[in-house]
């Protein structure tokens, strides 16, 4: 008779541990403010961006996006010199998750302010790559690369591991939704459907390569993650699945081995199971509903 209450407690503790890592100490207050504040939103409840960003597949998609983004030398140089992701990786994740939550679910004025803050930060980020090439984080061409790599990986992860994958119209809708955020961040003419996204990604291919900094970042993310030992196994599964989402050329540039048969028989099924476990842990339980913690999807 006690099995179900005990299971709820396990679910609550696991979900709270995941949420605290991803959203940080201000997570509960941010979530209440984002979902509870009145006013119009950029995206209605039926928009694809809400379905994608509210799903546990984002954990794998986010890792894949970081790996793919690192292949642009200017983007990698900017991250290495200015983001502090090695010294404070959880802080960077928490800031990113809060930005996604605000722009996806929050009031329109809050979404606009969040984009304005990011643009102001980008204006101050500039420097020189290891090859002596100058870069600016506010460069529209570089902003577009970061955007399309993120959109592609989030969408790939959702289509493979999401609870409700999108149909063709939904995929186009997701790209269009993300274009609205990209425009507010200063990306000129972002792709607005899936076919345009594929074409835009291909147009960057000649600029991308696995620099020593990119390969070192991949090793840090995949082999030396700052996660508790108890979480190393599920994190390793998510990391392996993030690699499996990458185009073959991208994993080769990063020096990441791929064994197609192993991916098909082992990596992907485990990824589906771990993603389902995260989704289960973060779903509302009776205790959370009674406590009023039903302010929306996790950040």
TORLOSE-596756 format. One record per residue (C-alpha): residue in three letters; x, y, z; residue number from 1. Coordinates in steps of 0.1 Angstrom, whole numbers, plus 2048, in hexadecimal, padded with zeros to 3 digits. Layout:
<atoms>
residuo  px  py  pz  num
ala  X  Y  Z  NUM;
...
</atoms>
This chain:
<atoms>
residuo  px  py  pz  num
unk  800  800  800  1;
unk  81E  817  806  2;
unk  82E  811  7E4  3;
unk  81D  82D  7D2  4;
unk  824  848  7EC  5;
unk  848  83D  7EE  6;
unk  84B  83E  7C9  7;
unk  83D  861  7C9  8;
unk  857  86C  7E2  9;
unk  873  85D  7CD  10;
unk  865  86F  7AF  11;
unk  863  890  7C1  12;
unk  886  88D  7CF  13;
unk  895  884  7AD  14;
unk  881  89F  79B  15;
unk  88B  8B9  7B4  16;
unk  8AF  8AF  7B1  17;
unk  8AF  8B2  78C  18;
unk  89C  8D3  78C  19;
unk  8B3  8E3  7A6  20;
unk  8D1  8DA  790  21;
unk  8C1  8E8  770  22;
unk  8AF  906  77E  23;
unk  8C5  910  79C  24;
unk  8BB  91D  7BE  25;
unk  8A4  937  7AE  26;
unk  892  91C  799  27;
unk  872  91A  7AD  28;
unk  86D  93F  7AF  29;
unk  876  944  78A  30;
unk  85E  928  780  31;
unk  841  938  794  32;
unk  848  95A  785  33;
unk  84C  94D  761  34;
unk  82D  938  761  35;
unk  818  94C  779  36;
unk  81C  96F  76C  37;
unk  7FF  97D  759  38;
unk  802  98B  736  39;
unk  805  97F  711  40;
unk  820  966  708  41;
unk  835  963  6E8  42;
unk  828  940  6E5  43;
unk  806  931  6EC  44;
unk  800  910  6FE  45;
unk  7FD  8FD  6DD  46;
unk  81E  909  6CD  47;
unk  838  8EF  6C6  48;
unk  853  901  6D9  49;
unk  841  8FB  6F9  50;
unk  83F  8D6  6F2  51;
unk  863  8D3  6E9  52;
unk  871  8E8  706  53;
unk  85B  8D8  720  54;
unk  867  8B5  718  55;
unk  884  8A2  729  56;
unk  894  89C  707  57;
unk  8A2  8BF  70B  58;
unk  8BD  8B1  722  59;
unk  8CC  89D  705  60;
unk  8C5  8B8  6EC  61;
unk  8D7  8D2  701  62;
unk  8F7  8BD  703  63;
unk  8F6  8B7  6DE  64;
unk  8F2  8DC  6D7  65;
unk  911  8E5  6EB  66;
unk  925  8CB  6D8  67;
unk  919  8D7  6B6  68;
unk  91D  8FC  6BE  69;
unk  941  8F6  6C9  70;
unk  94B  8EE  6A5  71;
unk  94A  912  69B  72;
unk  96C  920  6A5  73;
unk  960  943  6AD  74;
unk  943  936  6C2  75;
unk  95A  91E  6D4  76;
unk  973  93A  6DB  77;
unk  958  951  6E9  78;
unk  94B  936  700  79;
unk  96E  92D  70C  80;
unk  978  950  713  81;
unk  958  95F  721  82;
unk  93E  946  72D  83;
unk  950  936  74A  84;
unk  93F  915  742  85;
unk  95B  901  751  86;
unk  95C  913  772  87;
unk  937  916  776  88;
unk  925  8FE  75E  89;
unk  906  8FB  773  90;
unk  903  920  775  91;
unk  904  923  74F  92;
unk  8EB  907  74C  93;
unk  8D4  918  765  94;
unk  8D6  939  752  95;
unk  8CF  928  731  96;
unk  8B1  914  73F  97;
unk  8A2  934  74E  98;
unk  8A6  946  72D  99;
unk  894  92A  71A  100;
unk  879  929  734  101;
unk  873  94E  733  102;
unk  872  951  70D  103;
unk  85D  931  709  104;
unk  844  935  725  105;
unk  847  957  734  106;
unk  835  978  72E  107;
unk  83F  989  70D  108;
unk  84E  9A7  720  109;
unk  864  990  735  110;
unk  86F  97D  716  111;
unk  879  99D  705  112;
unk  88D  9A9  723  113;
unk  89E  987  725  114;
unk  8A9  98A  700  115;
unk  8B4  9AE  705  116;
unk  8CA  9A3  722  117;
unk  8DA  988  70D  118;
unk  8E1  9A1  6F1  119;
unk  8F2  9B9  70A  120;
unk  908  99D  716  121;
unk  911  993  6F2  122;
unk  91C  9B7  6EA  123;
unk  938  9B4  704  124;
unk  944  992  6F8  125;
unk  960  995  6DE  126;
unk  983  989  6D9  127;
unk  99A  975  6C2  128;
unk  99A  950  6B9  129;
unk  9B9  93A  6BD  130;
unk  9BF  940  697  131;
unk  9BF  966  69C  132;
unk  99C  96D  68E  133;
unk  987  987  6A0  134;
unk  964  97E  6AC  135;
unk  946  98F  6BC  136;
unk  92A  97C  6CD  137;
unk  912  996  6BF  138;
unk  91D  98D  69B  139;
unk  8FC  984  68A  140;
unk  90D  967  676  141;
unk  91B  958  696  142;
unk  8FA  95D  6A9  143;
unk  8E8  94B  68D  144;
unk  8FF  92D  690  145;
unk  8F9  92A  6B5  146;
unk  8D4  92D  6B0  147;
unk  8D0  913  694  148;
unk  8E7  8FA  6A5  149;
unk  8D1  8FC  6C4  150;
unk  8B1  8FA  6B1  151;
unk  8BD  8DC  69D  152;
unk  8C9  8C9  6BC  153;
unk  8AA  8D0  6D1  154;
unk  894  8C5  6B4  155;
unk  8A8  8A5  6AD  156;
unk  8A7  89B  6D1  157;
unk  882  8A1  6D4  158;
unk  87A  88D  6B4  159;
unk  88E  870  6C2  160;
unk  887  871  6E7  161;
unk  86A  888  6EC  162;
unk  849  87B  6FA  163;
unk  836  889  6DD  164;
unk  84C  88F  6BE  165;
unk  840  8AA  6A6  166;
unk  832  8A4  684  167;
unk  83F  8B7  665  168;
unk  829  8D5  66C  169;
unk  834  8D5  691  170;
unk  859  8D4  687  171;
unk  854  8F2  671  172;
unk  841  903  68D  173;
unk  85D  8FD  6A6  174;
unk  877  90C  68F  175;
unk  860  92A  689  176;
unk  85A  92E  6AF  177;
unk  87F  92E  6B5  178;
unk  884  947  699  179;
unk  870  960  6AE  180;
unk  889  95D  6CB  181;
unk  8A6  95E  6B3  182;
unk  89A  97E  6A4  183;
unk  897  98E  6C6  184;
unk  8BB  984  6CD  185;
unk  8C8  995  6AD  186;
unk  8C8  978  694  187;
unk  8BF  986  671  188;
unk  8A7  971  65D  189;
unk  8A9  951  671  190;
unk  89B  931  661  191;
unk  875  92E  665  192;
unk  86F  90A  65A  193;
unk  882  8E9  65C  194;
unk  88E  8E9  638  195;
unk  89D  90C  63C  196;
unk  8AD  900  65D  197;
unk  8BE  8E3  64B  198;
unk  8CA  8FA  62F  199;
unk  8D8  914  647  200;
unk  8EB  8F9  65B  201;
unk  8FB  8ED  63B  202;
unk  906  910  632  203;
unk  91D  911  650  204;
unk  92E  8F0  64A  205;
unk  94E  8FE  63B  206;
unk  953  914  65A  207;
unk  951  8F7  673  208;
unk  96D  8E2  681  209;
unk  978  8D0  6A0  210;
unk  991  8E8  6B0  211;
unk  9A6  8DD  6CE  212;
unk  98F  8F3  6E3  213;
unk  970  8E2  6D5  214;
unk  97E  8BF  6DC  215;
unk  988  8C9  6FF  216;
unk  964  8D5  705  217;
unk  956  8B4  6F8  218;
unk  96D  8A1  710  219;
unk  962  8B7  72D  220;
unk  93D  8B3  725  221;
unk  93E  88E  71E  222;
unk  959  880  734  223;
unk  95E  898  751  224;
unk  93C  8A7  759  225;
unk  937  8B8  77A  226;
unk  91B  8A2  785  227;
unk  917  88D  7A5  228;
unk  923  869  7A3  229;
unk  900  85C  7A7  230;
unk  8F6  86E  787  231;
unk  914  864  772  232;
unk  903  846  762  233;
unk  8E4  857  756  234;
unk  8F8  875  74C  235;
unk  90F  85E  738  236;
unk  8F1  850  726  237;
unk  8E5  873  71D  238;
unk  907  87C  712  239;
unk  90A  85E  6FB  240;
unk  8E9  866  6EC  241;
unk  8F3  88A  6E7  242;
unk  910  87E  6D2  243;
unk  8F9  867  6BF  244;
unk  8E4  885  6B5  245;
unk  901  896  6A4  246;
unk  906  894  67E  247;
unk  922  87B  677  248;
unk  93A  896  66B  249;
unk  935  8A9  68C  250;
unk  93E  88C  6A2  251;
unk  95D  885  68C  252;
unk  968  8A9  68F  253;
unk  966  8A6  6B5  254;
unk  978  884  6B6  255;
unk  959  872  6C4  256;
unk  956  84D  6BB  257;
unk  936  840  6AC  258;
unk  92B  81C  6A9  259;
unk  90A  81B  697  260;
unk  900  7F9  6A2  261;
unk  907  801  6C6  262;
unk  8F4  821  6C3  263;
unk  8D5  80F  6B5  264;
unk  8D5  7F2  6CD  265;
unk  8E1  802  6ED  266;
unk  8E6  828  6EE  267;
unk  8C5  833  6E0  268;
unk  8AF  81B  6F5  269;
unk  8C2  825  714  270;
unk  8BD  84A  70A  271;
unk  898  844  706  272;
unk  896  834  729  273;
unk  8AA  84E  73B  274;
unk  896  86A  72A  275;
unk  876  859  735  276;
unk  884  856  758  277;
unk  88B  87C  75A  278;
unk  869  883  74B  279;
unk  859  86D  766  280;
unk  86D  87D  782  281;
unk  864  8A1  778  282;
unk  83F  89A  772  283;
unk  826  8A9  78C  284;
unk  81D  891  7A8  285;
unk  800  892  7C0  286;
unk  816  8A2  7DB  287;
unk  822  8BD  7C3  288;
unk  7FF  8C5  7B8  289;
unk  7F3  8C7  7DC  290;
unk  811  8DE  7E4  291;
unk  808  8F4  7C6  292;
unk  828  8EC  7B3  293;
unk  817  8EA  791  294;
unk  824  90A  781  295;
unk  82D  8FA  760  296;
unk  848  8E6  74F  297;
unk  86B  8E5  75E  298;
unk  883  900  753  299;
</atoms>
